Amino acid sequence: MNRLALVSTLFCAAAFSQPANLTGEWEFTLLRFNGAQRDSMRANFEAHGDQLTGSVGQRSVEGSVKGSTVQLQFLNKEKKVTATLSGAVASGTLSGEGDIADGGDHFTWTAHRPVPRPSTPRALQFTPTQFHNYFSSAIQPVMHIFPGDSVETNSVDAGGRDENGKRRSPGGNPLTGPFYVEGAMPGDTLVVHITRLRLNRDTAESGDSIVASALNPYYQRDLKFDKDFSSEWKLDRDHGTASLSKPTDRLKNFHVKMIPMLGCIGVAPPAQQSFRSGYLGPWGGNMDYNQFVEGVTIYFPVFQPGALLFLGDGHAAQGDGELTGDALETSTAYTFSVDVIRGKGPQMPRAENAQYRMASGIGNSLPEAVQAATTSLAQWLTDDFKLDPNEVAIVLGSSIRYDIAELVDPLVHVVAKIDKSVLATLSPQ
């Protein structure tokens, strides 16, 4: 072998033996029980020669990388090993197998680098051709977007009809999406700004009777309904009012101010759960809060990689609680943008507009929903203003307001809110 060939061979061997550079951020996925359980988390590594340190989720990591071989240990706060992983680097990704400590379960794992974010936010358009009746992580994303991006899109009405009145989907609150938000990981907060919300047709339809759950049963039992009564509405978008298309004599002068809103906004639920689009929970869903209008910002806990944001169920107007089961159901066009707050997810959705901070409480009963809403708002003030329990009690006891957002769906939704002018009087810490 000549000298040049020998040098080349030695150089290649040295390069091959160099450990892969794992410094920086990774997105990990652990699969247990043949994929029946999936855990996703964000990891950060620092390399010191062939040694690795860092964090994954709430745990610290120690390990090594030699050539393409990776060995990792997850440690709890007491520095006790909770899992061991072994694997390899190939084509810029990591994969391998692992075991939970103390004779626990075996699992497989993969990790990849986050998708690079564009240098500037993008203004995107999406025209839906298919709609979904579930909040679920099993549904493939229609678009991948990044924090800072905005999307202009639309939704059919609760019955599946579009702006032309054409049936495009089965009824039951068909959803547009889901939108995969790059960089959003479980434990984060997805921030959704509704920057524009417009009606795109001149008709709507509502329920025509108060739901039984909101009435005294003796009163409800004796009601006599007109089988020919029409609850179809005509929408005057120029003047911002709605009136019945075929009113009775007593309602011929009755009209309501239109305040377009989205009844359904939410992310994919935890684990591998799927919920029909009429349902609601910590992931949001069919919350039917009439303050989810243009200009609102909503905060959702993230349970799945990418969050998987769904939107739909436009209303031209709705009283508190969606008392008739269906508000003024119609199709809508809207624009939203997204952000991500890392590593800090609320227990339930929160929101704010120019006037209020608002905390959702969703429960099986009105008292349970009130408890959840009050707790969430108290925690929010504690976190942001460093108030102690006595101070929180004084602020909320004097200034809290409650809205009954939703009474008629499987769960009750109550919103606890506080005026930002009150918060402006609190002394910063």
Secondary structure, DSSP 8 states (H G I E B T S, - for coil): --HHHHHHHHHHHHHHHS-----EEEEEEEEETTTTEEEEEEEEEEEETTEEEEEETTEEEEEEEETTEEEEEEE-TT--EEEEEEEEEETTEEEEEEEETTT--EEEEEEE------SS--EEE---S--BSEEETTS--SEEE-TT-EEEEEE--TTSB-TTS-B-S-SS--EEEEEEETT--TTSEEEEEEEEEEE-SSEEE--SS--GGGS-HHHHHT----TT---EEEEETTTTEEEESS--GGGTT--EE---EEEEEEE--STT-EEETT-EETTEEE---TT--TT-EEEEE--STT--EEEEEEES---TB-TTSS-SB--EEEEEEEEEETT---SS-EEE-SSEEEEEEEESSHHHHHHHHHHHHHHHHHHHH---HHHHHHHHHHH-EEEEEESSSSSEEEEEEEEHHHHTTS---
